[in-house]
């Protein structure tokens, strides 16, 4: 089997496929397969500015991979993370909190806050106490399991845990699409999963474009630099 030069795990390719505001069909299908939300939420899917602007001069800036507003006002952040960052959990909570606080301005009521969801797709094992590749975390009582609110949710999708063969879930084909680097395997996915036909075609088109390859390589170089930096920090 021949390998693709770049997969949808590449940050640039991921954003070009799922972050294109001109065509949100692939993004919508991915969200429908991943999240348990009412159909009305997907009647309008809008990609918004991924920059989380600081509220004070000394606040941190945040840049998300793909930030989405659904018809009912719910906010969804989708992140693809290839490098195993030791601060990923804290970073995810920070971004989620910033997404919540950015929804209301001075003098507005707290009931303006809509459900906020962060989807973390990782190319490494993040959750070590669960064998499942799909986990969902909300605010619940640790003893009784009683849910305090559904306003905050973090969804983890771990590619290394993905079964080799389909498991019957709607998520599996999409995660396989993101994970695989085998050209023939990728081209066969739409045969049993027609909803992936457009996304597969777009990835094949992008990987054949010299300019897109240059941009993807720049992202890949940045990833390698970060990985080397993190490895050096761990050694120290």
Order of alpha helices (4+ residues) and beta strands (2+ residues): alpha-alpha-beta-beta-beta-beta-beta-alpha-beta-beta-beta-alpha-alpha-alpha-alpha
